[in-house]
Amino acid sequence: EAGVAQSPRYKIIEKRQSVAFWCNPISGHATLYWYQQILGQGPKLLIQFQNNGVVDDSQLPKDRFSAERLKGVDSTLKIQPAKLEDSAVYLCASRTPGLAGGRETQYFGPGTRLLVL
Amino acid sequence: GQQLNQSPQSMFIQEGEDVSMNCTSSSIFNTWLWYKQDPGEGPVLLIALYKAGELTSNGRLTAQFGITRKDSFLNISASIPSDVGIYFCAGQLGGGSEKLVFGKGTKLTVNP
């Protein structure tokens, strides 16, 4: 089974520029997540999609961050304009479909490492 | 918001030694997950715990879901060099919320 795919793996931009990240979840996973992981920290949820609908975007800085999952499969996360503090790893994860007893887990992609100069 | 306190922050051990790390929270979680993250990669799920008191093993790894539902520990027995990495605990509130709250990680170094 193929894992969560992300691209690019690395990106270096200057502040105030725009950047976009792409994620392809595991086939059949309806739920997709974007996380931000700052160096030395655990991942922090930015946004959660269920199919093409947003479930939770309470921690997404909506003045500069946007995300979409138009067809309920691939997703893109955009930052416009980027700030220095956006330097982080951006992780995409997808979740197994619901099982009996609610035993569900998230599987992560390799991440995109963003450096804002 | 919910926070997880993960300790220790880092560990330096000799190959063959056992390791123990834990997470505590002021909030009750319905699920505890333990992940390992290698440099340049995303976290990989090691063990998932779904019931208070549950004790689960995965090879040399053993994890337990605390009875109070506010803590969990992970043990690694007979460590080997490939155990090097950062270990994260994550809690899921449940009750319709699938949001994972992560600890800050335990960085493990194993000296051969």
Interface residues (C-beta under 8 A of the other chain):
Chain A: V4 T31 G40 Q41 G42 P43 K44 L45 Q48 V55 D56 L91 A93 R95 G101 G102 R103 E104 T105 Q106 Y107 F108 G109 P110 G111 R113
Chain B: L4 Q6 N30 L33 Y35 G40 E41 G42 P43 V44 L45 A48 Y50 F88 A90 G94 S97 E98 K99 L100 F102 G103 K104 G105
